[in-house]
């Protein structure tokens, strides 16, 4: 459909899509900014590399909401040209990639804390966090804007702004599948290895208990270790949601690439892509309801705002801050 076609039944779908994107963007932006505020308070209370990465995830997801606001506007108005459409797609793709890479970075951070705790304590810090986040955003912006380059853009643009109408399908599918499937493989390796480590550690704990030796140092190490395991469990929920919401899009992309006669473009752009975008709404909800420290901090913030003590806060405390334990747990 071109912008010069008259309004009618065929023009309803873009407007419906625009309404869906508008509502989704409002929820995505508001929930992520709320969780980001809670994470920032925790980070200011107890500076931690882990909280930096989680905060970056919330900000990346908030940017996804901001970016799809532009697409919603595009669905309600006539397109102003191919270049503008390419820019809109790039500004959506970059934060989506940053969100996925942030989950990858959080998983690596928790994995390193469990796999090599001594090495992790030596290397973690402000410099490592800043360097990792810079590399993440540079790679995300590169992957977001690379498909929009002239040599990768599609010919015969009709005026309707969508991924496959402005970007060569093969180039985009290969590029983002090359990002998704290696990350998925590393995710699976990390969690299988962590499962093996946790089982081995549990056996050691049982042996120590049977021997009747539970020194203060051992108890402290055990508590510290399992706090990291609980943190990784939360990340595991995030990764599980990520697989459920984004995996169908990338798998169908591969099928679409191999089967040109299948005509899967409509399914990808109008259904599976929206399913993937909803991941940016699920992420803050996972941290708000699953992560104890974030949940308590949100309760403290609401308590501070309303002037009423929140249920579940230590000692009925209604202050705007809670104590942070240093890492997501």
PyMOL commands that set and color helices and strands:
alter all, ss='L'
color gray80, all
select helices_A, chain A and resi 9-45+49-76+82-115+117-123+126-146+150-152+163-166+169-211+216-258+260-262+265-277+279-290+292-306+314-316
alter helices_A, ss='H'
color red, helices_A
deselect
rebuild
show_as cartoon
